[in-house]
């Protein structure tokens, strides 16, 4: 991601030939990563001819492009994303706004005073720096990863160019930051929320207005949609396949099956190599979802019945737990708005389908699956593509943790909470009561988070430990 960050900075004209990049030590502080991570990114840029980096000397930019090349790149970049911008901006009202609001609630008065001083000299970039400072208060690397992926897609480097005009008026940025800080100091949270919403809605206008004035028009290009990747390259392939299999085990074609298909059959069905399938099955075995049996096949373990004792010191299990806790945290602050909007906008056919699924789980006694049905409906039918993307990842990470429930020794109280949720959701959906549905989801997720915290504590795992997975945590400021 650091490599991609600088690559975009070069292509967007933020740096020009001869400019000096910040020192490695400064980049480590700003990105929140180890020195070797920064050096690996810089070495790749050097190999590809973008920079000159030699021991004991400053890192110089070698990349150079003509004005025509710059204009063509910018025009193509935004033309491909034009249809996605309004969706992404609207989606942020249900994702980033509640997360930013919660982050502001956690900042004390002295820190808000320091931020007020920053607002006096704020530039175009500093609104994004400000957002990063707020979201860091959540101590949730998954949220920071989502921010970075969103900014990359949005074209964040365009917002703070040193050598070209910026789409964000500086006075607007400064006044907006001051309004948020002032509202937070007085704990006028409705006012802060309205300010955040106003900024989200003005971003699209600002960028559109900038492009209209500074970027030449191009013929309509094939559109691309926002994608949230929590892994890159090969790990992302295994993650995606694991989620597909877990979905089929708990909600799909394999739910009532004792065994998975063969490695070769799954490789053909899911378009993956046999080695990828084997690595995926090995990971699912570590979390107790399946059990490969020589000469027999790959046995499926029903939810609540792990195939093997879970080794909580295993790196795969701990990674799953880390992302699961962070996804839970993200869902706690966004689920009400997302659910409310989904219920109001979904068709009667989708609503009836979800009611049928919930009532079927009530009859079968599998109340713990009900939240999966709701999340699955959201990622298939929510009106906003970016919300579907975000909740697709949340759903995936909830699935990852489902096999671990067998090791938790679920309490009758938790099962009753799931049953209550299923009943309430069914009733509220029948009455088209969006507020009731949103409240039921929030109640269940809050309760499950508390129980998950207690369970992890019994296993000797502190929540703080599960919030330390590596991620870029901050936007680079110039020296």
N, C-alpha and C positions, 0 to 999 in steps of 0.2 A: 504493500500500500504506500510506503514511503517512496518507492520507485515511481509509482503511478502519480503520486502527488507532484513530484518535481517534473515529471514528463509533461503533465498538464500545465504546470507553471511555465515551462519553456514554450509549449505550443500556443498558449494563450498570451504570450508576450509579456508576462510579468517580469521575466529575466531576459536580458539581451546579451549578446556576445560581449565578453569582457567583464561582466558582473561577477561579484564574489558571493559564493554561498555562505550561509552562517557556519561557524565552526562546528565540528563534530560534537563537542561537548554541549554546545547550545542546542543542537538538534536533539541530542539525547534527553535533555531536560524538557524541551518543548513537546516532543513526541512521547516521552515517558517510556523509552525502551533502552535496551543495553547498547553499548558502544558498537559491538560487533554487528548488531542489526542495522544500524545506520550505515556502517562501512560497507556491508554487503550491498545495500541499495545504491550507494555511491559508486562502488566498483562496477556494478552493472551499467550505470549511466556512463561511466568512463569507457568501458569496453565498447559501448554502442556509439561513442563519439560525442556525447552531449557535454561532457565536462573534462577538464584537465585536473587531475588530483595527484599530487606528488608529496612525499613525506617532507614535513617541515615547511610547506608552502600552502597558501590559501587555495581553496578549490575554485577554479575559474570556469565560467560558462563558455563553451565553444560553439554551442548551437546557434545557428543563424538562419533566418528565413526572410524572404522578401515580403514586402507589403502585400503583394498579391497572394503569396502562399499563406500568409497570416489570415487574410480576409477569406480565402477559400476554406481554410480549416474551421474558422469560427462559424461561417455560414453553414457548412456541412454539419458541424457538431449540433447546432441548435435546430437546424431544419429537421434532423432525424428525431429530435425529442419534442418537437413543437406540440404535438397532441398530448404528450404525457405531462406537460408542465401544469396545466390547470388541474389535472387529477392529483398530481403530487402535492400541489399547494393545498387543495381541499383536504387531502388525506392527512396533512400535517396538523390540521385542526383536531384530529382524533388521536394522533400519536404524539407529536412533539409538544404541542401546547400543554396538555396535562402533565407531561414529564417535566417541562420547564417550570410549570407552576409548582410542582412538588419540590423541585430543586431550590427554587426561591424560598420556599417555606423553611428550608433547612439552613439558610444563611443568616448569620447573626448580624446585629446592628453595626458592629465595628467593620466587618467585611463589606457590608453595604455602603458604608461611608467611603471605604477605599475604592469601591467600584464607582462611586459618584465622582471621585477625582479623575478616574480613567475616562469617564464619559465626557469630561470637559475638553479633552484632546482627541476624542474618538475619530477614527477614519472609517472608510467603507468596510475594511476587513474586521474592524473591532466589534461590530454587531455579532459576527460569527464567533469571535474570541469570547465575547460575553456569554453567548449561548453555551459554549464549551465549558466555561467556568461554572455555570449553573448546573449543567448536566453532570459534571464531575461529582457534585454533591450527592448524587444518587449512588455512587460507588458501584456502578453497573457497567462493566466493559462491553456488554452486549448492546446497551443503549448507545455507547460511544461508537461502536462499530456501525450501527444503523445510521448515526449522524454522518459518519465519513462516507458511507456508501451513497447516502442521499446527496451530500455535497458534491461528490464526484460526478454523479449523474446530472445534477443541476448546473454544473460548471462553476463551482465555487471559485477557482482561480481567477475567473473573469471579474469577480467582485472587487478585487483589490489590486489592480494593475498599476505598476509604478510609472510606466511609460505611455499609458493610454488612458482615456477618460473612463470613469467608473459609472455604472448604472445607478449607484445608490447615492443620492444627495447627502453630503456630510451632515448638514444641519438636521435632516430628518433622522439620521442614525443617532445623533447625539440627543435629540429631544426624546426619541423613543426609549433609549436606555435610561435616561433620567426619569421618564414616566414610570417605567417598570420598577426602578429602584425606589422611587418615592412611594408608589403603591405598596411595595413589599415592606417598607419601613412602617407604614401605617396599618399594615395587614388588611388593606382594602383589596382582597383577592379577586373580587369581581372586576374591579378596575384593572388589575394586572392582567387578568385573563383577556379582557377586551383589548388591551394594548397589544398583547401577543397576537391575538386574532387579526388585529389591524395590520400588524407587520407581515403576517403570513399572506394576507390578501394583497398587500401593496407590493410584495416581492415580485409577483407575476407581472404586475403592471410595470414595475421599474425595469425589469429585464426586457419585456416586450417593447417598451418605449425606446430603450437603448438600442436594441437590435434594429428597430425600424429606422433609427437615425444613423447608425454606424456600420451596420452589416448589410452587404448587398443581398438582394433577393435572389433565391435560387429556385429552380423547378422543384416541385414536391418530391421529396425523397421517401424511401421506405422508412416507416416509423419503428422506433424501438421503445420498449417499455422498461420501467424501473425494475431492477432485480436486486434483491438483498442476498448477498453471499456471505455467510459466516465462515466459510472455508474457501480456499482457493484451489484450483486445479484438481489433482487426484483426490485429496481428502474430501472435496466437495462431491465428487462422484460417489464415493463410498457412503457419505452422509445421506445423499439423495436416495440411493438404493436401500439403505437401512430403513429410512422412513417409509418408503414404498412398501417394504415387506411388513413392517410393524402395522401400517394401516390395514393391509390385507389380513393380517393375523387377528386384529382386534375388531375391525369393522367391515372387512371385505371378504374376498373369495376364500381365504384360509381360516376364517373364524371357526368353523365347525370341522376343520380337517385336522387329523392327527400329525400329518407330516407335510413338509414343504416339498415342492418338486426337486428334481435332481439339480446339481450344480450346472450341468450342461443346459437343462431345460430353462432354468432361471436366466442363464447368460443370454440365451436366445430371446426369451420373452422380454427382458428388460434392456436389451441392447448393450450389455456389458461383457467384458472378458471373463473367462472362468476364474482367473486369478483375483479379479476384483470381487467377484461373487464370494470366493473363499474367504477373502479378507473381511468382507462384510458379515458373513455368517460367523466368523471367529469373534468379531466385535459383539454381535448379538448374543453369542454364547456367554461372553464375559458378563453381560448384564442379566443373564438368566432368562432370555426370551426363547432360545432354541437350544437343542442339544444334538450335535452330530453323533450318530451311532454307527460304527463300522458295520458294513454289511446290511444295514437296515434302512438308513436314511437320516433326514434331519427332523427330529421330533419337535413339534411345537408345544410350548408350555403355556397353558391357559393363564390369563392374567390373575395374579394373586398366588400362583404356584410356580416359583422359580425352578428352573431345571437343575440348578446347582447353587450351593451357598455363595452369596455375592461377596467377593473380596473387595472391601471398600478401600483398600490401599492400592488397587489396580489403577493405572493411569487412565485407561479408557473409562472406567466407572466414575472416577473422580472428575474427569472432564465433562462427562454427561451430567453429573450432579451440578457442576459449576454453571453450565449453560442453562440447566433446568431452573435453578434458583433465580438466575438473572432473567429468564423468560417469564417466570412467575411474577417477579417484581415489575417487569414491564407491563404485564397483563393487569396487575392490580390497579394501576393508575390510568389505564386506557380502556379497560373492558366496558365500563358503563357507557361511555360515549359511542364506542363502536357497536355495542349491542343495541342501544337505543336507535341509532341510525339504521342498522340492519333491519330491525323489526318494522320500522316505519316504511322502509323502501322496498322490502322484499315482496314478491308476488304472493297471492293467496295459495297458489300451488306449492311454492316452496315452504310456506308456513304450515300447510297441512302435512306435507312430507315430514317436516321436523317433528310435528306433534305425533304423527304415527310412530316415528322412531323412538321418541321418548316414552310413549305409552307401551311400546313393545319391551323396552328395557325395564319398565315398572313391573310388567307381568313376569319377566324372566328373573328379576331380582338383581340385574347387572346395572345398578344405579351409577356406579363409578364411570361407566362408559358414556353417560349422558352429556357430560361437558365436551367430550370428543365429537359427538354428533353436532352440537352447536358450533364448535370451532370449524368443523368440516363444512357446514352450511355457509358460514361467514366467508371462508376462503374460496368457495365455489360461487357464491351469489351476491356478495357485497357489491354495491354499485361502484366503488372506487378500487381501481386496480392496485394502487400502492398499499391500501389497507389489506387487500387480499394477500399481497406479498408479505407484509409484516406478520399478519396472523397465520400465514402459512408456515413461517419459521417458528412462531410460538407453538402452533399445533405440533410441528415436527419435534420440538424439544420436549413437549409434554408426552408425546409418544415414547421418546427415548427413556423417560423416567418411569413409564408404566410398568415395565417388568420388575422394577425395584420395589413395587408396592407389596409384592409377596414376601419381601424380607422385612417389611415394616411391622407386620403383625397388626393390620388395620383394626382400629377400635370400633366397637358398635356405634359410638358417637359419630365417627366419621362416616360410617355407612348410612346412619340416619340423616346426616347432613346432605349426603348425595341423594338420598331418597326425597328429602324435602325439596331440594333444588329441582329434581325431575318433576315432581308434582306442581311446584310453583310455576316452572317454565311452561308446562303444558297448559295450565289454567290461564296464565297471562297471555300466551300466544293465542288461545281461543278467543280471548277478549280483545285482542290486538292492543294490549297494554304494554307499550314500549318501556315506560318508566318502571313498571313492575318487573319486566324481564331483566332490565339493566340492574335493578337492585338485587334480584335473585342471583345473578352471575357474580356481582361484587361480593355478596355475602358468602357464596361458596368459595371463591378464590381466596378471600381473606382467611376463611377458616382453614382451608387446605394449606395455605402458607404457614399458618401457626403450627399446624400438626407436622408439616414437613420439617420445620425448624426444630421441634421437639425430637423428632425421629433422628435427625442428623446429630443433634446434641448427644443422644443416647449412643450413637455410633462413634462418638469422639471427634466429630467434624464440626468446626466452627463456621458459621455463615461468612465471617470475614475472610476465611481462607478461600471460599468459593467465589469470591468477587475479585480474585487476583489474576484471572487468566489474562494472557498478554493481549494487548490491543493498543493502537495509537489512541492517545487520550486527549491530545491538545493540538490546536492549530499553530503552525509555525509563525512566530513574530520575527521581524527583522532585527538584526543586531543594531 
